[in-house]
Amino acid sequence: MKGCVFLLRFNLRTIVTDYRKIAVIFLLPLLILAGSGLVFDSGDSIDNPTEKIRLGIVDLERSPDSTMLLGTITGEETISNMMEFESMEEEKAAEKLKHNEITAYIVIPENFSTGLLNMENPPLKLYSNGENLFEFLIVKKTVEGFAKYVNQVEICTSAEYMSLRDMGYSMKEATEINDRISYSLIFKTLGRKSMFETSPVYNFPSVSSFIYHGVSILILLLFFTTTFSALDSMEDRDSGITTKTRMAGVPMYSCMFSKSLAYGIFNTFSTVAILFAFANFSGMEPAWLELTFFILGASFMLNSFWMAAGFAVGDKDSFTSISSVFNVVIAFAGGTFFPVVLLPYETSRIALYSPNLIISKNVVNIMYGNASFHGVLTAFAGCAILGMLFLKIAELLAGRRDAS
């Protein structure tokens, strides 16, 4: 036990005194996130996940029925949490759209309420200048639901369904929530007694928001910086330190465990510190204990994984090339640079298994209070077990190379 504590302190001291690593692990993410903030803040309009999408409504029917029906739909909690509706004349809507004061506007036909009550599918006209692509995607999906929710329940809240799936809900869970909301809309709109109660489905930022992409970029950098533990271990092997340590009777596993944990602690400290500044900037109050536990577990697992991968590859240059390509690929697949929902359906389903996306979504969920402490502890334990398994593989690979 004392040996492990000594090795942990030694590795932490070595990392702290290496100014180049501190610059890459701590300062570089700050610079990149600051640059991202400037990009997203162009025109003083950061894409705040709590900021509603503004949508204009032009009601050509102008009847008590259409007013009541539209009020029921636009007042639905799960939709009103995401969008802000404003009734206006068609000329005014076109002018506001031209000046980017609204994302899009919908024109309600004259036979709208009559068509709904007759179980028909009245067409809705949607106008947009196409500049706000990500917001318009959500608007378009929601409007499709307005037009077809009577005879196609499953797409009534398609935007919410896709968000639920991207958050990690199974198809069955997302469908059940989606159907509950959709049926509630139908029953309320048609004046029947509803057997379902609606509630907010999630508290999650837009996939185009600064918060979402900021966390994704930070996790991508975490994937890169955790490769330092593998490079450090390979340097120890090449300089003969690994052989000398084994000859001194110190278990190789203890050395690797302490190094992985030391780098994990430093990765966690730097990541949480940046998220702390990030949260203050965004006005958020995350559960810091849960967030720290999760990032520590993820960092330890990634450090151990890269150590095993490094000994499997053997050559430092080859390892650097392979790990860089791997990190960039999972970043693209995980939606760091663009929303996963814009990918083809089958491709987006595969992208859900991207490690970058999985860790990013969990971090964002914890920041928004969507994760229980028990769930975070379970994830921490799973990461720790996987990390120790990777370290055992790394120990076996290192022993074989020394023997050869």
N, C-alpha and C positions, 0 to 999 in steps of 0.2 A: 504493500500500500504506500509506504514511504517512498519507494522507488518511483511509483507512478506519479506521486505528487511532485517529486523532484523533477522528473522528466517534463511534466506539464508546466511547471514554473520556468524551466530552462527554455522550452519551446516558446512560451509566451514572451519571455525576455528577448529571445532571438528575433521574433516577429516585430516587436515594438521598436527594437533598435535598427531594424532594416527600413530606412526611410523611403526607399523606392517602393517597397510593398505597401507601406502606409499611404503613399501618394496614390497608388493604383487602387487600393481597396477602399480608401476613405475619401480622398479628394476628387478623384476622377468621377465617381457617381454624382457628387455634388455639382460638379461642373456640367455634366451631361443633363441632369435634371433641371438645372438652372437654364440651360439652353433650350430644353424642351418647354419650360415654362414661358420663355420669351416667344417661342413659336406659337404655342397655344394661346398666348395672351395678345396676339396681334389684334389691334383694334379694341383693346381692353375688353375682350369677350372670351374669357376662359370658359371652356365647356364644362360647366359645373353640373355634376350628376343630379343635384337637387333642383336645378333650374329647369322649369317646364318648357316644353316645345310649344311655341305659339302657333295656333291654327285658326284660320278664319272660316266662318260658316256663312254661306249665302243661301237663305231660305226663300226659294221662289214660290213655294206653296203658301206660306204665310197664313196658316190656319191654326186654330186652337189645338187640333190634333197633332200637327207637325211640331208645334212649339212644345207640347207635352212630351211627345216621343223623343225629340232631340234633347230636351232637358233630362229625360231619363237616361239616355245613352251617355251624354257628355257629363252627367253628374255621377256616373258609375265610378266608385272609388279607385279601382285599379287603373282606370283610364285617366281620370282627373288628376291622379298622382303624377302622371307622366306628361299630360298635355294641358294647355290652357286654351280654351275655346273663346272666340269672340264673334258675335253676330255682326254682320256689316253688309252694306250694299256691294254689288259686284264690282262697280267702278272703284270704290274705296279699297276693296280687297286686292284688286289688281295693282293699285297704286302702292299699297303697303308691301305687297310681294316684290314689286320693282325696287323698293328701297330696303329690302331685307328686314322689314319690321315683323314679318311673319314667315314661317317656313313654307307654308302652302295654304291653299284654301279650297274648300269643298263647296260645290254647287248642288243644293238639294233640289231635285226635280219637283214639278208641280204635283205629281201623283205619288209622292213619297209615302205618306202615311197610309193612303188607300192601298198601295201595293203591299206594304208590310202586313196590314190587317187581312189582306186576301192571300197571304202566304206566298206572295210573288217576290221577285228579286229586282226591285227598281234600280236602275243604273245611277251611279253618282259620278259626277265629274270632278276630277282632282287636278289642280293647277299648281305648278311649281317652276321656279327658274332653274332648278337643278344644281344650284350652288351648294346647298347644305345636303350633301349626299347622304350622310349617315342618319341625320334626323329625318330626311325625306323617306329613307328606307323604312323606318319605324312608322311614319305617317301612312305610307302607302299600304303597309301590311294591315294597319288598324282600319283604314278606310275600306280595304277589301272585306274586312270583317263586318263593317257597317252594311255593306251592300249585300252580303251573302249569309248573314248569321241565321236567318230563318230556316234555310234549307241546307246549310253547310255549317253545322255547329263547330266542327273541329278547327275552322280557320277564323272563328269570330274574334279571338284574341291571339292571333298568330304572332304578333310581336312579343307578347308576354310568354307565349309557349316557347319561342326560340330562345328567349333570355333564360327561361327556366332550364332548358336543355343545356345551354352553355354554362350554367352555374353548376351543373353536375347532377341535376335531377334525372332519374330514369325516365324512359318514355312513358311508362305507366303512371308514375307520379305526376309528371307534367301534364299528361292527358287528363287525369282526374281533376287537377286544379283548374285546367283550362275549361273542361266541360262544366264544372260547377259554376264558374263565372259566366260562361256562355248561356247555360240554361237559365241562370238567374236573370240575365239580360232579357231573354225571350219572355219569361213569365211576367217580369215587371212591365215590359213594353206592351204586351198584349193584355195587360190588366188582369192576369190570373193570379191566384194565390201561389206564392213562391215557397217551396220547401227547402230552399237553400239560402244560406247566409254568405254574403261576400265579405272578404277581408283583404287587406293589402297582401299581395303575393310575395313581394320581396323588397328589399332595400338594397339596390345594387346600382352602381353607376353605369352610365351609357358606355358602350364599347368604344365610342369615339372620344371619351372624356379624357381630360388631363390626368385625373386620378388613375384611371384604368391603365393608360399607356405609361404613366410615370412609374407605377408599381411593376408593370411588365418589363420596363427597361431596367429597373433596379434588380429584378430577379434575374434578368439576362446577365447583368454584370456579376451577380452572385455566382452564376454558373461559370463565368470566366475566372473569377478570383479564387474559387475553390480549387482550381487546377494547380495553384501554387503549392499546396500540400504535396501533390504528386511530384512536381518538379523538385521540391525540396528533398523528398525521399529519394528520388533518382540521383540527386547530387550527392547525398550521403552514401548511396551505393557505389557511385563512380569514384568517390574519394576514399573508399575503404572503410568509412565509419561504420557501415552496417556490419561488415565482417568483424571489426574490432569489438563492436557491441555484443555480437553473438559470442565471441571468444571470452569476453568478460563475464559471461553468464547471465547477461540481461536478456530476458525474453524478447524476441523480435516483435511479438504481438503487442507487448506493453509499450515499446517505442512507437509503433505505428498508432496505437490507440491514443497515446498522449499527444502525438503530433496532430492527429486528426481532430482531437478535442480542442487543442490549443488554437488551431486555425478556425475551428468552428466558433469558439468563444469570441475571437477577434472579428470574424465575419458577422456574427450576431450583433456585437457591439456597434460596428460601423453601420450595418443595415438598419438597426433599430434607431440609431441616432439620426440617420437621414430621414427615416419615416417619421420621427418625432418632429423634425423641422417641416416635413411635408404635411403632417397632420395639422400643425399650428397654422401653416399657410392656408390650408383648405378649411379651417374651422372645424376639424373633426376631433372626437375624443375616443380613440380606440381602447380596447382592453389590452393594456400594455403587457400584463403578465402572460396572457394567452399568446399574444403576438411574439413575445420573447421566446417562450417555450417552443412554439412552432418553428420559428426561424433557426433556433439552436439545433433542433432535431433535423431540419432540412439541411443545414450547413454541415453537420456531422456526417449525415448520409452522403452528401455530395463529395465532401473531402475524401471519405473512405472509398467511394466509387471511383474517383479519379486516381486514387493511389493504386487500386487494383488494376485499373485500365493502364496506368503508366507502366507498371511492372509487366503487364501483358504485352504492351507494345515494345518496351525495352529501350528504344532510342528516344532521347529528349526532343529532337527536332521533329521526328515523325509523330510523337505524341502531341506536340504543340499544334501541328497541322491538323491532325485528326480531331482533336478536341475543339479547335476553332470552327472547323466545318460542322461538326455535330451541334455546337451551340448556336450557330447561325441558322441551321436547318430547323431546329426545334423552336427557335424564336419566330421564324416565319410561319411555321405550322401552328404555333401557339398564339398567333394574333398580336405579337408585340408591335408589328409595323402596320397592321391593318386588321379590321374586325374579322373574326372567323366566320360570321354569318354571311359575308360576301363571297365565301368560297362555294363551289358546287356542293350540293347537299351531301353526297357520299364522302367527298373529301373533308368536309367540315365535321362529319361524324368521326373520321379517323383522327382529325386534329384534336379532338377532345382528349386524346390520350397523350398529348404532348406534355412532357414533364414541366416545361416552362409555363404552360397554360394552367396545369393543375396547381402548381405552387402559387402562381400569381392569383388565381381565383380564390384560393384559400386565404391568402394574405388580405385580399380586398374584403372577403367575407368577414374575417376577424376584425378588420378595421371598421366595418359597418355593423358589428355586433350580431352577425348572422351565424356565429359558431358558439357552441356551448363549451364550457371548460372541460367537461368530460370528453367531448369530441376532440378537442385540441390535445389532451393528454393521450388519447388513443393514437392520434397521428404522431405525437412525439415518440411514443413507445414503438410504433411501427418503424419510424425512421431510425431509431436507435438500434433496433434488431437488424434491420437491413444494413445499417452502417457496420455493425460488428461482423455480419456475414461477409461484407465486401473486404473488411480488414483481414479476415481469415483467409480469403482467396488471395489477397495481396501478400500475406505471409507465406503461403505455399508457393506462389510464383517467385517471390524473392529468394526463397530457399532453393528452388530448382535452378535458378540462374547462378547462385553462388556455387552450387554443386557442380554445375557444368563449367 
